[in-house]
Amino acid sequence: MIEVTCNDRLGKKVRVKCNPDDTIGDLKKLISAQTGTHWEKIVLKKWYTIFKDHIKLADYEIRDGMNLELYYQ
């Protein structure tokens, strides 16, 4: 299990526990369960890289304790 922190820069910080073999779509669903926002409206970024839903966290080299940027569309 790894813990990923997502920050939307508006004061909302979400910490989610997930597995490295989960997809970005799975991570979005876990985030939406905590924030109340629909998972399809969530966009996850790191710098200028927008993460795609069907790719696994391990493929993006997302490790324990990493911070991701949380945006809404």
Predicted model as a PDB file, atoms N, CA, C, CB and O in Angstrom, pLDDT in the B-factor column:
MODEL        1                                                                  
ATOM      1  N   MET A   1       0.851  -1.192   0.000  1.00 87.00           N  
ATOM      2  CA  MET A   1       0.000   0.000   0.000  1.00 87.00           C  
ATOM      3  C   MET A   1       0.889   1.245   0.000  1.00 87.00           C  
ATOM      4  CB  MET A   1      -0.964   0.004   1.235  1.00 87.00           C  
ATOM      5  O   MET A   1       1.886   1.323   0.717  1.00 87.00           O  
ATOM      6  N   ILE A   2       0.501   2.198  -0.814  1.00 90.00           N  
ATOM      7  CA  ILE A   2       1.184   3.481  -0.834  1.00 90.00           C  
ATOM      8  C   ILE A   2       0.183   4.575  -0.491  1.00 90.00           C  
ATOM      9  CB  ILE A   2       1.844   3.743  -2.214  1.00 90.00           C  
ATOM     10  O   ILE A   2      -1.025   4.392  -0.637  1.00 90.00           O  
ATOM     11  N   GLU A   3       0.694   5.711  -0.036  1.00 92.00           N  
ATOM     12  CA  GLU A   3      -0.165   6.843   0.287  1.00 92.00           C  
ATOM     13  C   GLU A   3       0.201   8.008  -0.624  1.00 92.00           C  
ATOM     14  CB  GLU A   3      -0.030   7.241   1.788  1.00 92.00           C  
ATOM     15  O   GLU A   3       1.353   8.440  -0.670  1.00 92.00           O  
ATOM     16  N   VAL A   4      -0.792   8.508  -1.343  1.00 91.00           N  
ATOM     17  CA  VAL A   4      -0.603   9.611  -2.279  1.00 91.00           C  
ATOM     18  C   VAL A   4      -1.380  10.815  -1.755  1.00 91.00           C  
ATOM     19  CB  VAL A   4      -1.069   9.220  -3.725  1.00 91.00           C  
ATOM     20  O   VAL A   4      -2.522  10.679  -1.316  1.00 91.00           O  
ATOM     21  N   THR A   5      -0.760  11.993  -1.804  1.00 92.00           N  
ATOM     22  CA  THR A   5      -1.405  13.227  -1.369  1.00 92.00           C  
ATOM     23  C   THR A   5      -1.758  14.052  -2.598  1.00 92.00           C  
ATOM     24  CB  THR A   5      -0.488  14.033  -0.400  1.00 92.00           C  
ATOM     25  O   THR A   5      -0.911  14.273  -3.464  1.00 92.00           O  
ATOM     26  N   CYS A   6      -3.002  14.508  -2.677  1.00 91.00           N  
ATOM     27  CA  CYS A   6      -3.461  15.338  -3.783  1.00 91.00           C  
ATOM     28  C   CYS A   6      -3.866  16.699  -3.239  1.00 91.00           C  
ATOM     29  CB  CYS A   6      -4.642  14.667  -4.538  1.00 91.00           C  
ATOM     30  O   CYS A   6      -4.629  16.785  -2.276  1.00 91.00           O  
ATOM     31  N   ASN A   7      -3.357  17.762  -3.854  1.00 90.00           N  
ATOM     32  CA  ASN A   7      -3.600  19.120  -3.400  1.00 90.00           C  
ATOM     33  C   ASN A   7      -4.226  19.905  -4.552  1.00 90.00           C  
ATOM     34  CB  ASN A   7      -2.280  19.796  -2.903  1.00 90.00           C  
ATOM     35  O   ASN A   7      -3.694  19.898  -5.662  1.00 90.00           O  
ATOM     36  N   ASP A   8      -5.360  20.587  -4.297  1.00 85.00           N  
ATOM     37  CA  ASP A   8      -6.014  21.345  -5.365  1.00 85.00           C  
ATOM     38  C   ASP A   8      -5.673  22.837  -5.337  1.00 85.00           C  
ATOM     39  CB  ASP A   8      -7.509  21.169  -5.268  1.00 85.00           C  
ATOM     40  O   ASP A   8      -6.216  23.612  -6.125  1.00 85.00           O  
ATOM     41  N   ARG A   9      -4.764  23.247  -4.418  1.00 83.00           N  
ATOM     42  CA  ARG A   9      -4.301  24.624  -4.294  1.00 83.00           C  
ATOM     43  C   ARG A   9      -5.394  25.594  -3.879  1.00 83.00           C  
ATOM     44  CB  ARG A   9      -3.711  25.073  -5.586  1.00 83.00           C  
ATOM     45  O   ARG A   9      -5.190  26.807  -3.922  1.00 83.00           O  
ATOM     46  N   LEU A  10      -6.544  25.083  -3.479  1.00 85.00           N  
ATOM     47  CA  LEU A  10      -7.632  25.916  -2.968  1.00 85.00           C  
ATOM     48  C   LEU A  10      -7.871  25.614  -1.493  1.00 85.00           C  
ATOM     49  CB  LEU A  10      -8.927  25.688  -3.783  1.00 85.00           C  
ATOM     50  O   LEU A  10      -8.883  26.025  -0.925  1.00 85.00           O  
ATOM     51  N   GLY A  11      -6.947  24.903  -0.883  1.00 81.00           N  
ATOM     52  CA  GLY A  11      -7.070  24.578   0.525  1.00 81.00           C  
ATOM     53  C   GLY A  11      -7.505  23.158   0.798  1.00 81.00           C  
ATOM     54  O   GLY A  11      -7.555  22.745   1.956  1.00 81.00           O  
ATOM     55  N   LYS A  12      -7.823  22.399  -0.237  1.00 86.00           N  
ATOM     56  CA  LYS A  12      -8.257  21.018  -0.036  1.00 86.00           C  
ATOM     57  C   LYS A  12      -7.090  20.080  -0.332  1.00 86.00           C  
ATOM     58  CB  LYS A  12      -9.483  20.679  -0.937  1.00 86.00           C  
ATOM     59  O   LYS A  12      -6.528  20.080  -1.427  1.00 86.00           O  
ATOM     60  N   LYS A  13      -6.746  19.282   0.675  1.00 89.00           N  
ATOM     61  CA  LYS A  13      -5.663  18.322   0.549  1.00 89.00           C  
ATOM     62  C   LYS A  13      -6.225  16.956   0.896  1.00 89.00           C  
ATOM     63  CB  LYS A  13      -4.449  18.692   1.467  1.00 89.00           C  
ATOM     64  O   LYS A  13      -6.804  16.775   1.967  1.00 89.00           O  
ATOM     65  N   VAL A  14      -6.061  15.994  -0.003  1.00 90.00           N  
ATOM     66  CA  VAL A  14      -6.645  14.670   0.170  1.00 90.00           C  
ATOM     67  C   VAL A  14      -5.519  13.645   0.216  1.00 90.00           C  
ATOM     68  CB  VAL A  14      -7.654  14.343  -0.974  1.00 90.00           C  
ATOM     69  O   VAL A  14      -4.657  13.624  -0.663  1.00 90.00           O  
ATOM     70  N   ARG A  15      -5.526  12.800   1.236  1.00 92.00           N  
ATOM     71  CA  ARG A  15      -4.562  11.705   1.332  1.00 92.00           C  
ATOM     72  C   ARG A  15      -5.294  10.396   1.080  1.00 92.00           C  
ATOM     73  CB  ARG A  15      -3.853  11.689   2.725  1.00 92.00           C  
ATOM     74  O   ARG A  15      -6.296  10.099   1.730  1.00 92.00           O  
ATOM     75  N   VAL A  16      -4.780   9.608   0.120  1.00 91.00           N  
ATOM     76  CA  VAL A  16      -5.448   8.384  -0.309  1.00 91.00           C  
ATOM     77  C   VAL A  16      -4.458   7.225  -0.243  1.00 91.00           C  
ATOM     78  CB  VAL A  16      -6.027   8.538  -1.745  1.00 91.00           C  
ATOM     79  O   VAL A  16      -3.315   7.349  -0.682  1.00 91.00           O  
ATOM     80  N   LYS A  17      -4.904   6.099   0.308  1.00 92.00           N  
ATOM     81  CA  LYS A  17      -4.101   4.875   0.305  1.00 92.00           C  
ATOM     82  C   LYS A  17      -4.566   4.003  -0.857  1.00 92.00           C  
ATOM     83  CB  LYS A  17      -4.220   4.106   1.672  1.00 92.00           C  
ATOM     84  O   LYS A  17      -5.762   3.778  -1.042  1.00 92.00           O  
ATOM     85  N   CYS A  18      -3.593   3.513  -1.641  1.00 88.00           N  
ATOM     86  CA  CYS A  18      -3.919   2.681  -2.799  1.00 88.00           C  
ATOM     87  C   CYS A  18      -2.744   1.747  -3.081  1.00 88.00           C  
ATOM     88  CB  CYS A  18      -4.245   3.559  -4.051  1.00 88.00           C  
ATOM     89  O   CYS A  18      -1.718   1.807  -2.404  1.00 88.00           O  
ATOM     90  N   ASN A  19      -2.900   0.898  -4.069  1.00 88.00           N  
ATOM     91  CA  ASN A  19      -1.851  -0.039  -4.459  1.00 88.00           C  
ATOM     92  C   ASN A  19      -1.121   0.493  -5.689  1.00 88.00           C  
ATOM     93  CB  ASN A  19      -2.442  -1.444  -4.738  1.00 88.00           C  
ATOM     94  O   ASN A  19      -1.722   1.211  -6.489  1.00 88.00           O  
ATOM     95  N   PRO A  20       0.161   0.160  -5.862  1.00 86.00           N  
ATOM     96  CA  PRO A  20       0.890   0.626  -7.047  1.00 86.00           C  
ATOM     97  C   PRO A  20       0.343   0.071  -8.358  1.00 86.00           C  
ATOM     98  CB  PRO A  20       2.339   0.255  -6.925  1.00 86.00           C  
ATOM     99  O   PRO A  20       0.557   0.665  -9.415  1.00 86.00           O  
ATOM    100  N   ASP A  21      -0.364  -1.066  -8.301  1.00 89.00           N  
ATOM    101  CA  ASP A  21      -0.913  -1.630  -9.539  1.00 89.00           C  
ATOM    102  C   ASP A  21      -2.332  -1.139  -9.821  1.00 89.00           C  
ATOM    103  CB  ASP A  21      -0.904  -3.148  -9.466  1.00 89.00           C  
ATOM    104  O   ASP A  21      -2.975  -1.631 -10.748  1.00 89.00           O  
ATOM    105  N   ASP A  22      -2.832  -0.180  -9.043  1.00 89.00           N  
ATOM    106  CA  ASP A  22      -4.111   0.473  -9.345  1.00 89.00           C  
ATOM    107  C   ASP A  22      -3.913   1.434 -10.508  1.00 89.00           C  
ATOM    108  CB  ASP A  22      -4.671   1.227  -8.095  1.00 89.00           C  
ATOM    109  O   ASP A  22      -2.812   1.938 -10.729  1.00 89.00           O  
ATOM    110  N   THR A  23      -4.988   1.683 -11.249  1.00 91.00           N  
ATOM    111  CA  THR A  23      -4.913   2.650 -12.344  1.00 91.00           C  
ATOM    112  C   THR A  23      -5.202   4.052 -11.820  1.00 91.00           C  
ATOM    113  CB  THR A  23      -5.904   2.279 -13.474  1.00 91.00           C  
ATOM    114  O   THR A  23      -5.660   4.225 -10.691  1.00 91.00           O  
ATOM    115  N   ILE A  24      -4.930   5.042 -12.654  1.00 91.00           N  
ATOM    116  CA  ILE A  24      -5.235   6.434 -12.304  1.00 91.00           C  
ATOM    117  C   ILE A  24      -6.744   6.589 -12.126  1.00 91.00           C  
ATOM    118  CB  ILE A  24      -4.706   7.416 -13.399  1.00 91.00           C  
ATOM    119  O   ILE A  24      -7.187   7.351 -11.267  1.00 91.00           O  
ATOM    120  N   GLY A  25      -7.536   5.876 -12.925  1.00 90.00           N  
ATOM    121  CA  GLY A  25      -8.992   5.909 -12.786  1.00 90.00           C  
ATOM    122  C   GLY A  25      -9.441   5.412 -11.422  1.00 90.00           C  
ATOM    123  O   GLY A  25     -10.365   5.969 -10.830  1.00 90.00           O  
ATOM    124  N   ASP A  26      -8.790   4.363 -10.917  1.00 89.00           N  
ATOM    125  CA  ASP A  26      -9.100   3.856  -9.571  1.00 89.00           C  
ATOM    126  C   ASP A  26      -8.760   4.893  -8.512  1.00 89.00           C  
ATOM    127  CB  ASP A  26      -8.334   2.550  -9.293  1.00 89.00           C  
ATOM    128  O   ASP A  26      -9.513   5.084  -7.558  1.00 89.00           O  
ATOM    129  N   LEU A  27      -7.619   5.564  -8.682  1.00 90.00           N  
ATOM    130  CA  LEU A  27      -7.214   6.609  -7.745  1.00 90.00           C  
ATOM    131  C   LEU A  27      -8.208   7.761  -7.756  1.00 90.00           C  
ATOM    132  CB  LEU A  27      -5.812   7.121  -8.083  1.00 90.00           C  
ATOM    133  O   LEU A  27      -8.530   8.308  -6.701  1.00 90.00           O  
ATOM    134  N   LYS A  28      -8.699   8.137  -8.934  1.00 91.00           N  
ATOM    135  CA  LYS A  28      -9.690   9.208  -9.034  1.00 91.00           C  
ATOM    136  C   LYS A  28     -10.979   8.832  -8.307  1.00 91.00           C  
ATOM    137  CB  LYS A  28      -9.988   9.523 -10.506  1.00 91.00           C  
ATOM    138  O   LYS A  28     -11.609   9.683  -7.678  1.00 91.00           O  
ATOM    139  N   LYS A  29     -11.369   7.565  -8.390  1.00 90.00           N  
ATOM    140  CA  LYS A  29     -12.583   7.121  -7.704  1.00 90.00           C  
ATOM    141  C   LYS A  29     -12.416   7.176  -6.191  1.00 90.00           C  
ATOM    142  CB  LYS A  29     -12.950   5.702  -8.136  1.00 90.00           C  
ATOM    143  O   LYS A  29     -13.361   7.507  -5.475  1.00 90.00           O  
ATOM    144  N   LEU A  30     -11.219   6.854  -5.695  1.00 89.00           N  
ATOM    145  CA  LEU A  30     -10.953   6.959  -4.262  1.00 89.00           C  
ATOM    146  C   LEU A  30     -10.963   8.418  -3.811  1.00 89.00           C  
ATOM    147  CB  LEU A  30      -9.605   6.307  -3.918  1.00 89.00           C  
ATOM    148  O   LEU A  30     -11.457   8.737  -2.730  1.00 89.00           O  
ATOM    149  N   ILE A  31     -10.415   9.300  -4.644  1.00 90.00           N  
ATOM    150  CA  ILE A  31     -10.408  10.733  -4.321  1.00 90.00           C  
ATOM    151  C   ILE A  31     -11.829  11.279  -4.327  1.00 90.00           C  
ATOM    152  CB  ILE A  31      -9.529  11.520  -5.322  1.00 90.00           C  
ATOM    153  O   ILE A  31     -12.193  12.072  -3.458  1.00 90.00           O  
ATOM    154  N   SER A  32     -12.632  10.861  -5.298  1.00 91.00           N  
ATOM    155  CA  SER A  32     -14.005  11.368  -5.388  1.00 91.00           C  
ATOM    156  C   SER A  32     -14.850  10.905  -4.210  1.00 91.00           C  
ATOM    157  CB  SER A  32     -14.651  10.920  -6.695  1.00 91.00           C  
ATOM    158  O   SER A  32     -15.790  11.596  -3.817  1.00 91.00           O  
ATOM    159  N   ALA A  33     -14.528   9.742  -3.641  1.00 90.00           N  
ATOM    160  CA  ALA A  33     -15.253   9.269  -2.464  1.00 90.00           C  
ATOM    161  C   ALA A  33     -14.992  10.176  -1.259  1.00 90.00           C  
ATOM    162  CB  ALA A  33     -14.852   7.822  -2.137  1.00 90.00           C  
ATOM    163  O   ALA A  33     -15.857  10.322  -0.395  1.00 90.00           O  
ATOM    164  N   GLN A  34     -13.816  10.780  -1.198  1.00 88.00           N  
ATOM    165  CA  GLN A  34     -13.488  11.663  -0.074  1.00 88.00           C  
ATOM    166  C   GLN A  34     -13.924  13.102  -0.310  1.00 88.00           C  
ATOM    167  CB  GLN A  34     -12.003  11.626   0.193  1.00 88.00           C  
ATOM    168  O   GLN A  34     -14.305  13.796   0.633  1.00 88.00           O  
ATOM    169  N   THR A  35     -13.871  13.562  -1.573  1.00 87.00           N  
ATOM    170  CA  THR A  35     -14.174  14.972  -1.849  1.00 87.00           C  
ATOM    171  C   THR A  35     -15.628  15.215  -2.212  1.00 87.00           C  
ATOM    172  CB  THR A  35     -13.300  15.472  -2.961  1.00 87.00           C  
ATOM    173  O   THR A  35     -16.134  16.320  -2.017  1.00 87.00           O  
ATOM    174  N   GLY A  36     -16.313  14.200  -2.738  1.00 86.00           N  
ATOM    175  CA  GLY A  36     -17.694  14.383  -3.167  1.00 86.00           C  
ATOM    176  C   GLY A  36     -17.814  14.850  -4.608  1.00 86.00           C  
ATOM    177  O   GLY A  36     -18.926  15.037  -5.102  1.00 86.00           O  
ATOM    178  N   THR A  37     -16.694  15.042  -5.289  1.00 87.00           N  
ATOM    179  CA  THR A  37     -16.696  15.442  -6.693  1.00 87.00           C  
ATOM    180  C   THR A  37     -16.765  14.182  -7.556  1.00 87.00           C  
ATOM    181  CB  THR A  37     -15.430  16.294  -7.043  1.00 87.00           C  
ATOM    182  O   THR A  37     -16.157  13.168  -7.215  1.00 87.00           O  
ATOM    183  N   HIS A  38     -17.501  14.237  -8.668  1.00 90.00           N  
ATOM    184  CA  HIS A  38     -17.597  13.084  -9.556  1.00 90.00           C  
ATOM    185  C   HIS A  38     -16.221  12.776 -10.131  1.00 90.00           C  
ATOM    186  CB  HIS A  38     -18.622  13.340 -10.691  1.00 90.00           C  
ATOM    187  O   HIS A  38     -15.489  13.695 -10.499  1.00 90.00           O  
ATOM    188  N   TRP A  39     -15.855  11.488 -10.215  1.00 88.00           N  
ATOM    189  CA  TRP A  39     -14.484  11.108 -10.582  1.00 88.00           C  
ATOM    190  C   TRP A  39     -14.117  11.493 -12.007  1.00 88.00           C  
ATOM    191  CB  TRP A  39     -14.302   9.625 -10.409  1.00 88.00           C  
ATOM    192  O   TRP A  39     -12.937  11.672 -12.308  1.00 88.00           O  
ATOM    193  N   GLU A  40     -15.101  11.624 -12.891  1.00 89.00           N  
ATOM    194  CA  GLU A  40     -14.789  11.992 -14.276  1.00 89.00           C  
ATOM    195  C   GLU A  40     -14.447  13.475 -14.415  1.00 89.00           C  
ATOM    196  CB  GLU A  40     -15.963  11.649 -15.185  1.00 89.00           C  
ATOM    197  O   GLU A  40     -13.912  13.888 -15.443  1.00 89.00           O  
ATOM    198  N   LYS A  41     -14.747  14.274 -13.402  1.00 91.00           N  
ATOM    199  CA  LYS A  41     -14.423  15.707 -13.432  1.00 91.00           C  
ATOM    200  C   LYS A  41     -13.064  16.019 -12.814  1.00 91.00           C  
ATOM    201  CB  LYS A  41     -15.496  16.493 -12.707  1.00 91.00           C  
ATOM    202  O   LYS A  41     -12.635  17.173 -12.804  1.00 91.00           O  
ATOM    203  N   ILE A  42     -12.379  14.986 -12.294  1.00 91.00           N  
ATOM    204  CA  ILE A  42     -11.073  15.174 -11.653  1.00 91.00           C  
ATOM    205  C   ILE A  42      -9.961  14.995 -12.684  1.00 91.00           C  
ATOM    206  CB  ILE A  42     -10.887  14.177 -10.474  1.00 91.00           C  
ATOM    207  O   ILE A  42      -9.987  14.061 -13.485  1.00 91.00           O  
ATOM    208  N   VAL A  43      -8.987  15.900 -12.653  1.00 91.00           N  
ATOM    209  CA  VAL A  43      -7.787  15.803 -13.495  1.00 91.00           C  
ATOM    210  C   VAL A  43      -6.587  15.794 -12.554  1.00 91.00           C  
ATOM    211  CB  VAL A  43      -7.697  16.999 -14.542  1.00 91.00           C  
ATOM    212  O   VAL A  43      -6.440  16.678 -11.711  1.00 91.00           O  
ATOM    213  N   LEU A  44      -5.729  14.782 -12.708  1.00 90.00           N  
ATOM    214  CA  LEU A  44      -4.519  14.691 -11.887  1.00 90.00           C  
ATOM    215  C   LEU A  44      -3.313  15.048 -12.740  1.00 90.00           C  
ATOM    216  CB  LEU A  44      -4.358  13.267 -11.276  1.00 90.00           C  
ATOM    217  O   LEU A  44      -3.166  14.566 -13.864  1.00 90.00           O  
ATOM    218  N   LYS A  45      -2.446  15.905 -12.190  1.00 90.00           N  
ATOM    219  CA  LYS A  45      -1.254  16.347 -12.911  1.00 90.00           C  
ATOM    220  C   LYS A  45      -0.053  16.301 -11.992  1.00 90.00           C  
ATOM    221  CB  LYS A  45      -1.444  17.767 -13.476  1.00 90.00           C  
ATOM    222  O   LYS A  45      -0.182  16.327 -10.768  1.00 90.00           O  
ATOM    223  N   LYS A  46       1.104  16.233 -12.596  1.00 90.00           N  
ATOM    224  CA  LYS A  46       2.374  16.441 -11.911  1.00 90.00           C  
ATOM    225  C   LYS A  46       3.202  17.287 -12.856  1.00 90.00           C  
ATOM    226  CB  LYS A  46       3.100  15.071 -11.536  1.00 90.00           C  
ATOM    227  O   LYS A  46       3.566  16.834 -13.941  1.00 90.00           O  
ATOM    228  N   TRP A  47       3.503  18.517 -12.453  1.00 90.00           N  
ATOM    229  CA  TRP A  47       4.078  19.538 -13.327  1.00 90.00           C  
ATOM    230  C   TRP A  47       3.147  19.732 -14.516  1.00 90.00           C  
ATOM    231  CB  TRP A  47       5.517  19.140 -13.799  1.00 90.00           C  
ATOM    232  O   TRP A  47       2.024  20.201 -14.335  1.00 90.00           O  
ATOM    233  N   TYR A  48       3.576  19.389 -15.724  1.00 89.00           N  
ATOM    234  CA  TYR A  48       2.720  19.579 -16.895  1.00 89.00           C  
ATOM    235  C   TYR A  48       2.232  18.262 -17.470  1.00 89.00           C  
ATOM    236  CB  TYR A  48       3.461  20.353 -17.960  1.00 89.00           C  
ATOM    237  O   TYR A  48       1.647  18.245 -18.553  1.00 89.00           O  
ATOM    238  N   THR A  49       2.456  17.168 -16.775  1.00 86.00           N  
ATOM    239  CA  THR A  49       2.012  15.860 -17.235  1.00 86.00           C  
ATOM    240  C   THR A  49       0.605  15.590 -16.721  1.00 86.00           C  
ATOM    241  CB  THR A  49       2.985  14.753 -16.772  1.00 86.00           C  
ATOM    242  O   THR A  49       0.375  15.573 -15.512  1.00 86.00           O  
ATOM    243  N   ILE A  50      -0.328  15.380 -17.631  1.00 90.00           N  
ATOM    244  CA  ILE A  50      -1.697  14.996 -17.260  1.00 90.00           C  
ATOM    245  C   ILE A  50      -1.763  13.473 -17.284  1.00 90.00           C  
ATOM    246  CB  ILE A  50      -2.774  15.634 -18.237  1.00 90.00           C  
ATOM    247  O   ILE A  50      -1.465  12.848 -18.301  1.00 90.00           O  
ATOM    248  N   PHE A  51      -2.155  12.880 -16.158  1.00 90.00           N  
ATOM    249  CA  PHE A  51      -2.204  11.429 -16.049  1.00 90.00           C  
ATOM    250  C   PHE A  51      -3.469  10.879 -16.711  1.00 90.00           C  
ATOM    251  CB  PHE A  51      -2.142  11.002 -14.575  1.00 90.00           C  
ATOM    252  O   PHE A  51      -4.564  11.403 -16.506  1.00 90.00           O  
ATOM    253  N   LYS A  52      -3.308   9.814 -17.509  1.00 90.00           N  
ATOM    254  CA  LYS A  52      -4.429   9.174 -18.206  1.00 90.00           C  
ATOM    255  C   LYS A  52      -5.022   8.072 -17.326  1.00 90.00           C  
ATOM    256  CB  LYS A  52      -3.970   8.591 -19.577  1.00 90.00           C  
ATOM    257  O   LYS A  52      -4.312   7.434 -16.547  1.00 90.00           O  
ATOM    258  N   ASP A  53      -6.328   7.860 -17.462  1.00 88.00           N  
ATOM    259  CA  ASP A  53      -7.076   6.986 -16.554  1.00 88.00           C  
ATOM    260  C   ASP A  53      -6.680   5.511 -16.622  1.00 88.00           C  
ATOM    261  CB  ASP A  53      -8.529   7.109 -16.846  1.00 88.00           C  
ATOM    262  O   ASP A  53      -6.752   4.821 -15.605  1.00 88.00           O  
ATOM    263  N   HIS A  54      -6.270   5.009 -17.771  1.00 90.00           N  
ATOM    264  CA  HIS A  54      -6.076   3.568 -17.937  1.00 90.00           C  
ATOM    265  C   HIS A  54      -4.662   3.089 -17.606  1.00 90.00           C  
ATOM    266  CB  HIS A  54      -6.406   3.183 -19.344  1.00 90.00           C  
ATOM    267  O   HIS A  54      -4.386   1.893 -17.697  1.00 90.00           O  
ATOM    268  N   ILE A  55      -3.766   3.997 -17.224  1.00 91.00           N  
ATOM    269  CA  ILE A  55      -2.374   3.631 -16.951  1.00 91.00           C  
ATOM    270  C   ILE A  55      -2.174   3.467 -15.440  1.00 91.00           C  
ATOM    271  CB  ILE A  55      -1.396   4.706 -17.522  1.00 91.00           C  
ATOM    272  O   ILE A  55      -2.750   4.212 -14.647  1.00 91.00           O  
ATOM    273  N   LYS A  56      -1.361   2.495 -15.056  1.00 89.00           N  
ATOM    274  CA  LYS A  56      -1.154   2.178 -13.641  1.00 89.00           C  
ATOM    275  C   LYS A  56      -0.221   3.186 -12.975  1.00 89.00           C  
ATOM    276  CB  LYS A  56      -0.587   0.764 -13.492  1.00 89.00           C  
ATOM    277  O   LYS A  56       0.593   3.841 -13.627  1.00 89.00           O  
ATOM    278  N   LEU A  57      -0.368   3.289 -11.649  1.00 88.00           N  
ATOM    279  CA  LEU A  57       0.457   4.211 -10.871  1.00 88.00           C  
ATOM    280  C   LEU A  57       1.939   3.846 -10.974  1.00 88.00           C  
ATOM    281  CB  LEU A  57       0.014   4.212  -9.403  1.00 88.00           C  
ATOM    282  O   LEU A  57       2.790   4.733 -11.052  1.00 88.00           O  
ATOM    283  N   ALA A  58       2.251   2.559 -10.974  1.00 87.00           N  
ATOM    284  CA  ALA A  58       3.650   2.123 -11.061  1.00 87.00           C  
ATOM    285  C   ALA A  58       4.264   2.520 -12.401  1.00 87.00           C  
ATOM    286  CB  ALA A  58       3.752   0.599 -10.865  1.00 87.00           C  
ATOM    287  O   ALA A  58       5.460   2.804 -12.467  1.00 87.00           O  
ATOM    288  N   ASP A  59       3.469   2.546 -13.468  1.00 88.00           N  
ATOM    289  CA  ASP A  59       3.983   2.938 -14.787  1.00 88.00           C  
ATOM    290  C   ASP A  59       4.343   4.418 -14.826  1.00 88.00           C  
ATOM    291  CB  ASP A  59       2.952   2.625 -15.876  1.00 88.00           C  
ATOM    292  O   ASP A  59       5.260   4.812 -15.547  1.00 88.00           O  
ATOM    293  N   TYR A  60       3.634   5.239 -14.061  1.00 87.00           N  
ATOM    294  CA  TYR A  60       3.960   6.661 -13.944  1.00 87.00           C  
ATOM    295  C   TYR A  60       5.008   6.925 -12.861  1.00 87.00           C  
ATOM    296  CB  TYR A  60       2.697   7.462 -13.645  1.00 87.00           C  
ATOM    297  O   TYR A  60       5.369   8.075 -12.610  1.00 87.00           O  
ATOM    298  N   GLU A  61       5.497   5.855 -12.217  1.00 88.00           N  
ATOM    299  CA  GLU A  61       6.476   5.933 -11.135  1.00 88.00           C  
ATOM    300  C   GLU A  61       5.966   6.773  -9.964  1.00 88.00           C  
ATOM    301  CB  GLU A  61       7.784   6.512 -11.656  1.00 88.00           C  
ATOM    302  O   GLU A  61       6.710   7.550  -9.365  1.00 88.00           O  
ATOM    303  N   ILE A  62       4.682   6.597  -9.653  1.00 88.00           N  
ATOM    304  CA  ILE A  62       4.090   7.247  -8.481  1.00 88.00           C  
ATOM    305  C   ILE A  62       4.386   6.365  -7.273  1.00 88.00           C  
ATOM    306  CB  ILE A  62       2.535   7.474  -8.661  1.00 88.00           C  
ATOM    307  O   ILE A  62       3.962   5.211  -7.212  1.00 88.00           O  
ATOM    308  N   ARG A  63       5.119   6.927  -6.315  1.00 88.00           N  
ATOM    309  CA  ARG A  63       5.594   6.188  -5.150  1.00 88.00           C  
ATOM    310  C   ARG A  63       4.873   6.640  -3.877  1.00 88.00           C  
ATOM    311  CB  ARG A  63       7.109   6.366  -4.990  1.00 88.00           C  
ATOM    312  O   ARG A  63       4.036   7.542  -3.900  1.00 88.00           O  
ATOM    313  N   ASP A  64       5.218   5.995  -2.786  1.00 88.00           N  
ATOM    314  CA  ASP A  64       4.639   6.322  -1.488  1.00 88.00           C  
ATOM    315  C   ASP A  64       5.056   7.732  -1.070  1.00 88.00           C  
ATOM    316  CB  ASP A  64       5.071   5.290  -0.423  1.00 88.00           C  
ATOM    317  O   ASP A  64       6.233   8.086  -1.126  1.00 88.00           O  
ATOM    318  N   GLY A  65       4.074   8.528  -0.650  1.00 87.00           N  
ATOM    319  CA  GLY A  65       4.343   9.876  -0.168  1.00 87.00           C  
ATOM    320  C   GLY A  65       4.389  10.945  -1.242  1.00 87.00           C  
ATOM    321  O   GLY A  65       4.686  12.099  -0.934  1.00 87.00           O  
ATOM    322  N   MET A  66       4.106  10.602  -2.496  1.00 89.00           N  
ATOM    323  CA  MET A  66       4.165  11.602  -3.566  1.00 89.00           C  
ATOM    324  C   MET A  66       2.988  12.562  -3.497  1.00 89.00           C  
ATOM    325  CB  MET A  66       4.196  10.920  -4.930  1.00 89.00           C  
ATOM    326  O   MET A  66       1.908  12.213  -3.020  1.00 89.00           O  
ATOM    327  N   ASN A  67       3.217  13.784  -3.984  1.00 90.00           N  
ATOM    328  CA  ASN A  67       2.172  14.797  -4.079  1.00 90.00           C  
ATOM    329  C   ASN A  67       1.767  14.961  -5.540  1.00 90.00           C  
ATOM    330  CB  ASN A  67       2.651  16.151  -3.482  1.00 90.00           C  
ATOM    331  O   ASN A  67       2.619  15.072  -6.421  1.00 90.00           O  
ATOM    332  N   LEU A  68       0.463  14.975  -5.786  1.00 91.00           N  
ATOM    333  CA  LEU A  68      -0.070  15.222  -7.124  1.00 91.00           C  
ATOM    334  C   LEU A  68      -0.933  16.473  -7.080  1.00 91.00           C  
ATOM    335  CB  LEU A  68      -0.889  13.999  -7.644  1.00 91.00           C  
ATOM    336  O   LEU A  68      -1.465  16.844  -6.034  1.00 91.00           O  
ATOM    337  N   GLU A  69      -1.060  17.110  -8.224  1.00 91.00           N  
ATOM    338  CA  GLU A  69      -1.900  18.291  -8.326  1.00 91.00           C  
ATOM    339  C   GLU A  69      -3.303  17.864  -8.758  1.00 91.00           C  
ATOM    340  CB  GLU A  69      -1.296  19.320  -9.325  1.00 91.00           C  
ATOM    341  O   GLU A  69      -3.463  17.081  -9.694  1.00 91.00           O  
ATOM    342  N   LEU A  70      -4.310  18.384  -8.070  1.00 90.00           N  
ATOM    343  CA  LEU A  70      -5.708  18.017  -8.289  1.00 90.00           C  
ATOM    344  C   LEU A  70      -6.428  19.189  -8.924  1.00 90.00           C  
ATOM    345  CB  LEU A  70      -6.398  17.601  -6.960  1.00 90.00           C  
ATOM    346  O   LEU A  70      -6.492  20.276  -8.349  1.00 90.00           O  
ATOM    347  N   TYR A  71      -6.973  18.962 -10.121  1.00 90.00           N  
ATOM    348  CA  TYR A  71      -7.727  19.996 -10.838  1.00 90.00           C  
ATOM    349  C   TYR A  71      -9.118  19.466 -11.150  1.00 90.00           C  
ATOM    350  CB  TYR A  71      -6.994  20.427 -12.147  1.00 90.00           C  
ATOM    351  O   TYR A  71      -9.352  18.258 -11.157  1.00 90.00           O  
ATOM    352  N   TYR A  72     -10.022  20.379 -11.405  1.00 89.00           N  
ATOM    353  CA  TYR A  72     -11.405  20.012 -11.752  1.00 89.00           C  
ATOM    354  C   TYR A  72     -11.698  20.553 -13.155  1.00 89.00           C  
ATOM    355  CB  TYR A  72     -12.442  20.584 -10.693  1.00 89.00           C  
ATOM    356  O   TYR A  72     -11.284  21.659 -13.503  1.00 89.00           O  
ATOM    357  N   GLN A  73     -12.416  19.758 -13.955  1.00 87.00           N  
ATOM    358  CA  GLN A  73     -12.797  20.232 -15.286  1.00 87.00           C  
ATOM    359  C   GLN A  73     -14.295  20.307 -15.417  1.00 87.00           C  
ATOM    360  CB  GLN A  73     -12.226  19.328 -16.368  1.00 87.00           C  
ATOM    361  O   GLN A  73     -14.805  20.686 -16.471  1.00 87.00           O  
TER     362      GLN A  73                                                      
ENDMDL                                                                          
END                                                                             
